[in-house]
């Protein structure tokens, strides 16, 4: 018979003491990790908020080219600019921003309609608010994905977009913005040549782009070049990179800007025009529901026309499909090297010199898109769009919206070869522009 081991209280106490010591050690390590984490977080937030930048913008910059944060390090676009500082990278890792559709569960069938609204935004919240209010009244908006493409992050803009509850929404962020790169290309590097310095003096000073003045002898200004870069990047992202749209062969994209305002039948008219394009203008690469013409909305709301696409006549409320995008990509070098900081004049030049045929447009004679902008890159001052919106609504009073059919009249063939406006002669701009479609 085995003899039972006598209970040893001393040994038992030693075991308890050891367990207690291990517990205390784990507690101390956990506390140390907690304090270190929040100390690092406070430093990162302080460093980030001391700059005019938001974490969502930076996080999106890291994932924008692929739509997947796991592939951010593989993004060939991001390496074209200098690395973001460690505090911002910390926020990227903390945020781990995914490209997700806002309101997707409420509007699950949007992807079946293959029509996307793509809005280029800078920093004019008052105008964006008016655009959003007009979108809310557009019939069919609940079946349409609306993508807001930012080159500037602010809490005010973010709150505005997040307040949209009447349609599926996606926010994307241009990853090479001036806000993210304030003191180096594609922002304004301190060693860049001043705009008005002569080439001779520029070479003597040794400024970075001394060999590249534009057609008028001026040097690049970052705030002007950004618009054209952003315009091409966002199209490339939606047609070729965004998971929701890149495989849609019949995708059509309606291009808007933050200072536009829409009539309630804008989408109805666009769908009607795209459906009948094959019979009315099969050679038309662009369908536009915007026009700068003044027509009677009570009697001519169903009238459309065709013409060669002219930048200052047909650049508002234009839509392009994948076939047009393919032609633009094939002629990207012409677009990207034309000495003009305006995307629309560059597109017109590209269309007239490189496309298979000059770009033609099917457009509405009574505009469904209105430009309400009073200030921006070219115009500074108080921005109050409410008065212009009031005038637009007066103009639309008595309009016969939602025509059941459209009629074609006055086919035109205007041919204007655009002259460069300059501001786009720097090889760095050419390289960055070309990188978006490679």
N, C-alpha and C positions, 0 to 999 in steps of 0.2 A: 504494500500500500504506500502511495506517494505521500511524502510529507509536504504539507502546505507551507508556501513561503510566507514568512511573517511580514505583515505590512510595515513598511518603513516610512514614517511620516516625513523624515528629513529628505529622503529621495523624492518623495511626492512634491514637496515644497520646491525642491530644485527644478523639477519639471515645470511647475507652474511659473516659476521665476523666468525660466528660459522662454516659455511661450509668451509671457508678458513682455519680455525684452524684444522679441521678434515683432510683436504687435506694435510696440512703441517705435521701433525702427521703421516699419512700414508706414506708420502714421507720419513720422518726420519726413520721410522721402516723398510722400504724397503732398504734404504741405509745402515742401520745397518746390516741387514741380508746379503746384498750383500758383505759388507766388511768382515763380520765374515766368510762367506762361502769361499771367496778367500784366506783369511788368513789361514784358516784350510787346504785348498787345497795346498797352497804353503808349509806349514809345512809338510803335508803328503808326497808330492812329494819329498821334500828335504830329509825326513827321509827314504823314500823308495829307492831313487836313491843313497843314501850313502851306500847301501848294493848292492852286486852283484846279483840283482834280478829285473825282469820286472813284471809290473802289470798284464800282460796277463797270465804269469805263475801262479801267485798267485790266480788270479780270477779263472783260470781253476782248480787249486787245490781245490777250494771250491765246484766246480760243477762237477768235473771229474767223480765221481762214479755214478752219476745219469743222467748227461747230461742236468740237469735242475737247474738253479740257485735258484729256489724256494725251492728246496729240499736240498740245501747245508747244512743246519743245521742238517738234518736228516742223513747225510752221515756217516755211521759207520766207514769208513776208516779214515776220517779226525781226529776223536777224538783219534786215536792211537798216534798222535804226539802232541807236545805242541802247544798251540794257537799261531797264527801269531799275531804280535804286531798291536796296534791300527791303526798306520799309513797305514800299508798294508791292513788292513780290510777296511779302508776308501776307498782305491783304488778299492777294490773288489766291494764295494757298488756303487762307481762311475762308474766303468766299466760295471758291470752287464753283464759279458760275457756270451753269449749264444753259444751253440754248433750249428754252422751253416755251411753249405756246401758252400765253395767258388766256384764260377763259376757254381752254380747249374742251373741257368737259361739258360746258354749256352749249358749245357750238361744234359738235364732233364731225359734221359733214362738210366743213369748209374746203378740205383738200380735194373733194370731188369736182369742184367748180373750176379749178385750174386758173383762177384769176386772182392776182395778188396786187394790193396797193402798196407801193414802196415810197415812203416819205423821207426826204432828206431834211435833216434838222440841224440847226446851229444852236443859237441861244436866245431866240426871241419867244419867250413863253406866252406873251400876250397874243401873238399871232397864232401860235400853236393851239392855244385854247379856243380861238375862233374856228380854226380848221376842225378841231375835234367836235365842236358843237354842230358844225355843218355835216360832218360825217354821220353823226348820230341820227340825222334826219334822212339820210340816203337810203332809199329802198334797196334791199338786197345786201346791205352791209353786214348783216348777221351771217351771211354765207361766204364772206370774203375775208381772207387773211390780210390784216393790215400790219405792215412792217415799218417800224420807226427806226431810221438809220441815223445815229448821232455822230457828230464830230466834236461834241462838247457835253460834258456831264455836269449836271447840277441837280440838287435835290428837288428844286421847283419843277424842272422838266420831267424828272423821274416820277414825281407825284402825279403830275398831269397825265402821263401815259398810263400809269398804274390805275388811275381812276376810270379808264375806259372799260365799261362792262357790257357793251352792246355788240361786240364782235370779237373774234379771236385776234390776239395781238402778240407781236414778237418785237423785242428791242434788240438791235445790233449796234455795234460801236466800231466806227472806223479806227483801225489800230495805229494809224500814223498821223494822228491829229497834232496840231500845234499845242494843244493843252497837254498832251502826253510828252511832247518833245519841244519845250518852250525855248531852249537855248542851243539846239542843234538840229540839223536837217532831219525831217522836212520842215521843222520850225525855223526861226530866224537865228542862225548861228552868229555870235558876236564877231566872228572873223569873216562873215559874208560881206561882199561889197555893198556899200550904200547904193540905193536906187539910182541917184543922179550923178554919181561920180563918173568921170570920163574913163575910157578904157586905158588910156595912157597913165593916168594917175592911179587907177586900180592896180595896174601891173607894178607900179613903183611901190605901192603900199603892201603888195603881196597878199591881198585879200583872196579868199578861197576860190571864187568864181570869176576871177579877173578876165579870163579868156572867153566868157560867155554872156556878153550883153545881148539884149534882144534887138529886134529890127529897128528900134527907135533909140538905141544906145543906153537903155536902162537895164538895171539888174533886178533879179527876182524879188518879189515880196511874198512872204509865206502866206499871209492871210488871203491873197488872191489865188495862189496856186492850189490851196487846199480844196477849193470847191470842185475843180476838175478832177483831182485825184479821188475825192470822195465819191463823185458821181460814177466814175468807172468802177471803183472798188465795189460799191454796193450792188451794181448789176452783176459783176462777176460772182459775188458771194451768193446772190439769190439764184442765179441760173446754174452755177457750176459747183457750189459747195454746200449750200444749205440742204440738210437731209430731207426736209419736207418738200422741196421743190426741184432738186437737181435732176431727178429722173422723170419729171413731167414733160413729155415731148410736146404737149399742146399748151404749155404754160404761156400766159400773157401777163405782162406787168404794166400797171398804170403808174406813171411817175408823177409824184406831187412834191411840193415843197411846203415848208412850215407856214408860209404866208399866202397860201391859197385858201379858197373858200368854194365849196361845192353846191351845186343845185341838187334838189332831192332826187332827180331822175338821172344823175350822172352815170351810175352803173347800168341802169336800164338802157340808156342811149348807147353806151359803150358796147354792151353785149349785142344790141341790135345791129350796130355798125360792123362789129367783128363777124357776126353771123352772115351778113350780106356782102362782106368784102370780096369774096370770091366771084361774085357776079357784078358788083359795082366797080371794083378796082383790084383785080387779082394781082397786079404788079405793085400795089402799095405795101411798103414795108412797115409803115407807121399808121396807126389809127389814133386820132386825137379828138377828144371831146372838148378841148379848149380852143378858143379863137379870140383874136383881138378885134374882130369885126363887130360892128354894132348892127344888130338885126332885130326885127320885131318878133318878140317871143310869142305873141298872140297868134301870129299867122305863119311863122317860118320855123317853128321849133322842130320840124321833121326834115328840114332841108340839109343836105350834105354836099360837099364839093371835093374835088381832087386837085392836087397841084404838086409840083416839085417841092420837097420839104425845104423851107426857108427858116433859118434859126429864129429871127425876130418876128415871125408870123405864126409858127407852128410848134414852138417849144413848150407850150403850156398845156398840161393835161394830156400828154402824149403817151401812148402805150406801144410796147414792142413785144414781139413774140420770139420764140427760140430761133427761128430762121433769120430774123433781123439781127439778133444777138450774134449768131454765127458769122454773119457778114461783118459786123463791127469788129469782132475778134480777128477775123482774117485781115482786116485793115488797121489793126491796132497801132502798128508802127507809124502809119500816116497820121492817125489821131494823136498819138502820144508825142510826135515830134513837130507838129504844126505849132508855130510860134504864136499861140493865142491861149491865154489862161481861161478862156470861156469854153465850157464843154460843148455848147450848142454850135458855136462857130466852127469848132474843131470837127464836130460831127458833120456839119454841112460840107466842109472842105473834103473830109474823108469820103463822104458820099458821092461827091462830084468828081473825085479824082481816082478813087480806088475801088468803090463798090462795082458790082457787075453792071449796074445802071444807076443813074442818079436816083437818090432816095425820093420816093413819092409818098404822099400822105392822103388819107381819106379823113376829112375833118368836118365837124359840125359847124354850120354857119351861125347858129345861136349857141354861144359858149355855155358849157355846163361847169366850167372851172373859171374862177375869177382871182386875179392877183390883187391882194389887198395890202401889200407891203408898202410902207412909207419910208422905212429906214432899214439899213443893213450894211453890207460891205461898202456900197458906194454912197449911201445917204445916212448921215448921222442926225440924231435929234430925238424928240419925244415920239415914242411909238404908241399910238392909240388907234387901233384898227376899228373901233366900234362905229365911228362915223362912216367909214367906207363900207362896212358891213350893212349899215342902215341904208346906204345908197344902193347897194347891190340888191337888197330885198325889195326896195321900191321899184327897181328896174325889173325884177321878176314878178311883181304883182300883176295878175291877170295872164300870166304865161300859161300856155297849154302844154303841160308836161306829159311825159309818158306816151309819146306817139306809138301807135301800133305798127306803123311802117315808116320807112324813110324814102326820100326821093333825091335823086342826084341832079345837080344842075351846075352850069358854068365850070366845065373842066378847064383848068389852067395849066400853063407850061412856063412859069417864070423861071428864068435861069440867071442866077447871080453867083459869080465866083467870089467867095469871101476873101477879103484882105486881112492879113493877120493883125491882131490888136496888140501883140507883144506880150511880155510878161512870162514867157514860157520858152526860154532858150537855154536853160541850165541843164547839162547832161544828167545831173542827179535827178531832176524831175522826169526826164525821159526814161531813165532806168526804172525808177519807182513805178511810173505809170505802166510800163511794159510788164512789170512783175505781176501785175494783177491778173493778167490773162495767160500767163505761162503755166 
